[in-house]
Amino acid sequence: MKIGLDIFKRVWKEEDGLGTLEILLIVAVLVAIAIIFRKWIID
């Protein structure tokens, strides 16, 4: 857990990594929305 947290902190501090982090957060939100509304989407 500590290793993952250290990597997250380094990515957060780097400006180049910030773009990657933003993309990952957007993808995570889209996946969460798709999972929540999956029955409505399939119908």
C-alpha positions as CSV (number, residue, x, y, z in Angstrom):
1,M,0.0,0.0,0.0
2,K,2.8,2.4,0.9
3,I,4.5,1.8,-2.5
4,G,1.3,2.6,-4.4
5,L,0.9,5.8,-2.3
6,D,4.4,6.9,-3.0
7,I,3.9,6.4,-6.7
8,F,0.6,8.3,-6.6
9,K,2.3,11.2,-4.8
10,R,5.1,11.3,-7.4
11,V,2.7,11.3,-10.3
12,W,0.6,14.0,-8.6
13,K,3.6,16.3,-8.2
14,E,4.9,15.9,-11.8
15,E,3.1,18.1,-14.3
16,D,3.6,15.5,-17.1
17,G,2.0,12.9,-14.9
18,L,-0.9,15.2,-14.1
19,G,-2.4,14.7,-17.6
20,T,-2.2,11.0,-17.1
21,L,-3.9,11.2,-13.8
22,E,-6.7,13.4,-15.1
23,I,-7.3,10.9,-18.0
24,L,-7.4,8.0,-15.5
25,L,-9.9,9.8,-13.3
26,I,-12.1,10.7,-16.2
27,V,-12.1,7.0,-17.4
28,A,-12.8,5.8,-13.9
29,V,-15.9,8.2,-13.7
30,L,-17.1,7.0,-17.1
31,V,-16.8,3.4,-16.1
32,A,-18.6,4.0,-12.9
33,I,-21.5,5.7,-14.7
34,A,-21.6,2.9,-17.3
35,I,-21.8,0.3,-14.4
36,I,-24.6,2.3,-12.7
37,F,-26.7,2.7,-15.8
38,R,-25.8,-0.6,-17.5
39,K,-29.4,-2.0,-17.4
40,W,-30.7,1.2,-18.9
41,I,-28.0,1.2,-21.6
42,I,-28.6,-2.5,-22.5
43,D,-32.4,-1.9,-22.9
